């Protein structure tokens, strides 16, 4: 502390006069936070990622943004720890940010098998998805699937080609 003052002692009492030369010098605590390992989309933030510590065990509260339980979108994301000290006369608050990589989750799109009866129109081609997380469905995809097959005049097996689906949070795997 940066105080100027005097102390007078007597046998019965202690009197202390403090002459302040301004506000005490506050220190800013150091937040230590190892870079978190990558997550896969759909995995919520938890104590494994939100594990910052404050040097010298200074009493206070660490809060995080975004909070525990948040599912981040795929890509490089920033998470921030904010420290609020209990003793605000001696310590400043502090903030530290880290970057975390969120990998896309694997989403499999499979072209559904179809049967055509000779002389009838081609069936409507459809696809099925497996691997959505967080109760998501096709509404989160950025584009519709393109399904193409050869017009089959003669009886036989014809491949169905599936493509075109994109997503910000899913790595697409196409099964023909």
N, C-alpha and C positions, 0 to 999 in steps of 0.2 A: 504494500500500500504506500502511496505517496502522501503522507500527512506530516505537517510540522506542528509541534506543540510542546507543552511542558507538563511535567508531573510534579506535584507537591506531595510529600509524604509527611504525615504526622503520626503520632503513636496511636491515635484512635480512628483515623480515617484516611482514605486515599481519594484525592481529588485529581481529576485529569482534565486539562483544558486542551482541546484539539483545535488548532488553527488550520483550516483547510486551505490549500493553495489551489483549489479547484476540485473538480470531481476526481474520485479515485480512478486510477488507470485500470480499465477492464481488460481482461484477456479473452481472446477468442479460442474456445476449445478446438482441438483437432479431431475431426471425424475420420476414422479409418474404415475403409470399405473395400474389400477385395472385389475385383471384377467378377460378377456372377457368370456361371456357365450358361451356355445357350439353353433355351427352352424350345419345346415344340408347341406350335399354336394349339390352344385348347388347354394347356397346363396353366393353372392359376398361379400368380405370385404367392410365395409363402416365405417361411423363415429361412429357407435355403438361399433365397435371393435377397431378402430384406434382413441383412445381418450386420449392419453397420455398428461400430462401437465408438465410444467417446474416450479419448485419451485421459489418463489420470482418474478414471472413474468419477468424473464430476457428476453430481446428482442432477437429474433433469429428465426430460422426456424426449425420445426420438420418435418422430412420426414420418411416414413415408407417403410419397405421391408418385404413382397411384398406390392405393392401399392394398394390403394383403387380400388375396382372393380375386384380384382383378385378372382378367384374361387379356393379354396384349395382342394386338394384331401382328402378323408376320413382318419381319424387317428389323432394323436397328431401332431400339427404343430407349428413351432416357427415363431413369427412375431417380428420384431425389429423396434424400434423408434430410430432415430438418430437426435440429436439436434446440430445445428451449430449456435453459438452465433453471434450476430452482432458485439459485442465488443470482438474481439479475443485477445486484449491486457490484458483484465481482466479475461476472462473466457475461459476455455477449452471446447471443444466439449464433448458431453456425448452420451451414448448409453444404451438402456434398451431393454431387450427381455422378451416376455411373451409366454406362451404356450396356444394354443387354441385347443379344441377338435372339430373335424369335424365329425359328425355322418353320417353314410351311409344314402343315400336317399332310399326310399321304391320303389322297382321295382316289379311289378306283372307279372308273366309269366303264361299264360293260355293255356292249351292244347286245340287246336281247335277241335270241334266236326267234325266227318267224317261219311260218309255213304258208306256202301259196298253193292254192288249188288251181290246176291248169284251166285257163280260160277266164279266171277271175282277176280283178285288179290286184296290183301289188299291195301287200299289207302295209299299214302305217308302221314305220320303223321307230323303235323306242330304245331307251337305255335305262340302266339301273346303276345306282351309286352306292358305294359302301366306304365308310370311313369318316362320315361327318362327325364333328364333335360339338359339344355344348347344345345339343338338341337342334342343330342347324339342319337346313335342307337346301334344295336347289335354288331357293330364293336368294342365297348369298353368293351364287356364282355370277361372274361378270358377263358371261355370254352363254348362249344356248349351244347345245350340241349340234353338230352336222353329221347326219347319218346318210350314207350313200351305199347303194348296192347296184349291181349290174341288172338291167332288166332281163329277167329270165323268161325266155319263151319256151324253151324245152325244159322238161323235168330235170332236176339236178340240185346241187348245193352251190350257193353263191355267197361269197363273203360280204359281210356288212362292215364298211369302214366308218369308224367313229372318230371325230376330231372336233376342234373348235372351242371346247370348253376352257375357260380360264378363270382363275380365282386369285385374289390377293393373299389369301390365307391357306390355300391348299395347293400342293404339288400334284398335278393331274397324272394319272396312270391310265392309259387307254387299253382296254381288252377288246379285241375284235371278235 
